[in-house]
Amino acid sequence: MNIQFIKLIEANSNLVNVFNRWENDPALIPLTRPSKNKQDMERQVKMSLEELTQRLENHHIYLIYLDDQLVGEMNYMVDPSHLYKKEPGTAWIGITIGESEGRGKGVGYVALQYLEEQIKQQGLNRIELGVFEFNKQAQKLYQKLGYEEIGRIDDFTYWQDKMWSDIRMEKDLRDN
């Protein structure tokens, strides 16, 4: 199993198509974007090439390859307004394993370790993330990597006919 990471420098229409497919995958929507209700969850989202190009202005995006197949993406931004703890020098991270071939094989674990290293090299000391309350698999992964819960935002996202919390977690990179 060969896992590679490539920093996205320039957006292209092929990537926009892949990202749009992942963003609108019914299996991924509940895990990757908050929804207010069933209709919101079923809403189709279409990103343009221009929007992905703009996203690169404040997101560091890395493409995840498994055996030369693009299977996901991970990213971070520095000090966004939605941080739970407003500590300067904090990276907010996100990861999507968009292709089923990349799931359940430890790709996320290796990818997050790589992302943490990139963040450290930028001189940042803290990472924060949000994970939906029902996403037990992701919570276990983050805990295994040393992330600790720092708070919850109630009624954050809709799934399976009810509202769920967003669990906010952090990791201090100076401890590693």
C-alpha positions as CSV (number, residue, x, y, z in Angstrom):
1,M,0.0,0.0,0.0
2,N,1.6,3.2,-1.2
3,I,0.2,6.5,0.2
4,Q,1.3,9.8,-1.2
5,F,0.4,13.5,-0.5
6,I,0.7,16.3,-3.0
7,K,0.1,19.9,-2.1
8,L,-2.5,21.5,-4.3
9,I,-0.9,24.6,-5.8
10,E,-3.3,25.3,-8.7
11,A,-6.9,24.4,-9.2
12,N,-8.1,22.6,-12.3
13,S,-11.5,21.5,-13.7
14,N,-10.8,17.8,-13.2
15,L,-10.2,18.4,-9.4
16,V,-13.4,20.6,-9.2
17,N,-15.4,17.7,-10.7
18,V,-13.9,15.2,-8.2
19,F,-14.5,17.6,-5.2
20,N,-18.1,18.2,-6.4
21,R,-18.7,14.4,-6.6
22,W,-17.4,13.9,-3.0
23,E,-19.3,16.9,-1.8
24,N,-22.6,15.5,-3.1
25,D,-22.0,11.8,-2.3
26,P,-25.0,10.8,0.0
27,A,-22.7,8.6,2.0
28,L,-20.3,11.5,2.7
29,I,-22.7,14.5,3.2
30,P,-23.6,13.6,6.8
31,L,-19.9,13.3,7.7
32,T,-18.5,16.4,5.9
33,R,-21.0,19.2,6.1
34,P,-23.5,20.4,8.7
35,S,-27.2,20.5,7.7
36,K,-30.2,22.2,9.3
37,N,-32.7,19.6,8.2
38,K,-33.3,16.7,5.7
39,Q,-33.8,19.1,2.8
40,D,-30.6,20.9,3.6
41,M,-28.7,17.6,3.8
42,E,-30.1,16.5,0.4
43,R,-29.1,19.8,-1.2
44,Q,-26.6,19.5,-4.1
45,V,-23.6,21.8,-4.0
46,K,-21.6,22.8,-7.0
47,M,-18.2,24.4,-6.6
48,S,-16.7,26.3,-9.6
49,L,-13.1,26.5,-10.7
50,E,-13.0,30.1,-9.5
51,E,-14.3,29.1,-6.0
52,L,-11.6,26.4,-5.7
53,T,-9.0,28.9,-6.8
54,Q,-10.2,31.3,-4.1
55,R,-10.2,28.6,-1.5
56,L,-6.5,28.1,-2.1
57,E,-5.9,31.7,-0.9
58,N,-6.7,30.7,2.7
59,H,-6.6,26.9,2.7
60,H,-3.5,24.7,2.5
61,I,-4.9,21.7,0.5
62,Y,-3.2,18.3,0.1
63,L,-4.4,15.6,-2.2
64,I,-4.3,12.0,-0.9
65,Y,-3.3,9.2,-3.2
66,L,-3.4,5.5,-2.5
67,D,-1.5,3.4,-5.1
68,D,-1.6,6.4,-7.5
69,Q,-5.4,6.8,-7.2
70,L,-6.7,10.1,-5.8
71,V,-8.8,9.0,-2.8
72,G,-9.1,12.1,-0.7
73,E,-8.1,15.5,0.4
74,M,-7.1,17.2,3.6
75,N,-6.6,20.8,4.4
76,Y,-5.9,23.4,7.0
77,M,-6.5,27.1,7.5
78,V,-4.9,29.3,10.1
79,D,-7.0,31.2,12.8
80,P,-10.4,31.0,11.2
81,S,-13.3,32.8,12.9
82,H,-15.1,29.5,13.9
83,L,-12.4,28.3,16.3
84,Y,-13.8,27.1,19.6
85,K,-10.8,28.5,21.4
86,K,-9.6,31.7,19.9
87,E,-5.8,31.0,20.3
88,P,-3.6,32.7,17.7
89,G,-1.5,30.3,15.7
90,T,-4.1,27.6,15.5
91,A,-4.6,25.4,12.4
92,W,-8.2,24.2,11.8
93,I,-8.1,20.9,9.9
94,G,-10.4,18.9,7.7
95,I,-10.1,15.6,5.9
96,T,-12.2,13.7,3.4
97,I,-11.5,10.2,2.2
98,G,-13.8,10.6,-0.8
99,E,-13.2,7.2,-2.5
100,S,-14.4,4.0,-0.7
101,E,-11.1,2.3,-1.8
102,G,-9.3,4.7,0.6
103,R,-11.4,4.0,3.7
104,G,-10.7,1.5,6.5
105,K,-7.1,1.0,5.5
106,G,-5.3,3.5,7.8
107,V,-5.1,6.1,5.1
108,G,-6.6,8.8,7.3
109,Y,-4.2,8.0,10.2
110,V,-1.2,8.4,8.0
111,A,-2.6,11.4,6.3
112,L,-3.3,13.3,9.5
113,Q,0.2,12.6,10.8
114,Y,1.6,14.1,7.5
115,L,-0.7,17.1,7.9
116,E,0.4,17.6,11.5
117,E,4.0,17.7,10.3
118,Q,3.2,20.3,7.6
119,I,1.5,22.4,10.2
120,K,4.4,22.1,12.6
121,Q,6.8,23.2,9.8
122,Q,4.7,26.4,9.4
123,G,5.5,27.2,13.0
124,L,2.0,26.6,14.4
125,N,1.6,24.9,17.8
126,R,-2.0,24.0,18.0
127,I,-4.6,22.2,15.9
128,E,-8.4,22.3,16.4
129,L,-11.1,20.4,14.6
130,G,-14.8,19.6,14.7
131,V,-16.3,16.1,14.4
132,F,-20.0,15.3,14.4
133,E,-21.2,13.5,17.5
134,F,-22.4,10.4,15.6
135,N,-19.1,9.9,13.7
136,K,-17.6,7.5,16.2
137,Q,-15.0,6.2,13.8
138,A,-13.4,9.6,13.2
139,Q,-13.6,10.4,17.0
140,K,-11.6,7.2,17.7
141,L,-9.0,8.1,15.0
142,Y,-8.5,11.6,16.5
143,Q,-8.3,10.3,20.0
144,K,-5.7,7.7,18.9
145,L,-3.6,10.6,17.5
146,G,-3.8,12.5,20.8
147,Y,-6.7,14.9,20.2
148,E,-8.8,15.8,23.2
149,E,-12.3,17.1,23.5
150,I,-12.6,20.8,24.5
151,G,-16.3,21.5,24.0
152,R,-19.5,20.8,22.1
153,I,-21.8,22.9,20.0
154,D,-25.3,21.5,20.5
155,D,-27.8,21.1,17.7
156,F,-25.1,21.6,15.1
157,T,-26.1,19.2,12.3
158,Y,-29.1,17.1,11.2
159,W,-28.8,13.3,10.6
160,Q,-31.2,10.3,10.9
161,D,-34.2,12.5,11.9
162,K,-32.5,14.4,14.8
163,M,-30.0,17.1,15.6
164,W,-26.5,16.2,16.8
165,S,-23.6,18.1,18.4
166,D,-20.3,19.1,16.9
167,I,-17.5,17.9,19.1
168,R,-14.5,20.3,19.1
169,M,-11.1,18.7,19.7
170,E,-7.6,20.1,20.0
171,K,-4.0,18.9,20.0
172,D,-1.0,20.8,21.2
173,L,1.9,20.1,18.8
174,R,4.5,21.1,21.4
175,D,3.7,18.0,23.3
176,N,5.0,15.8,20.4
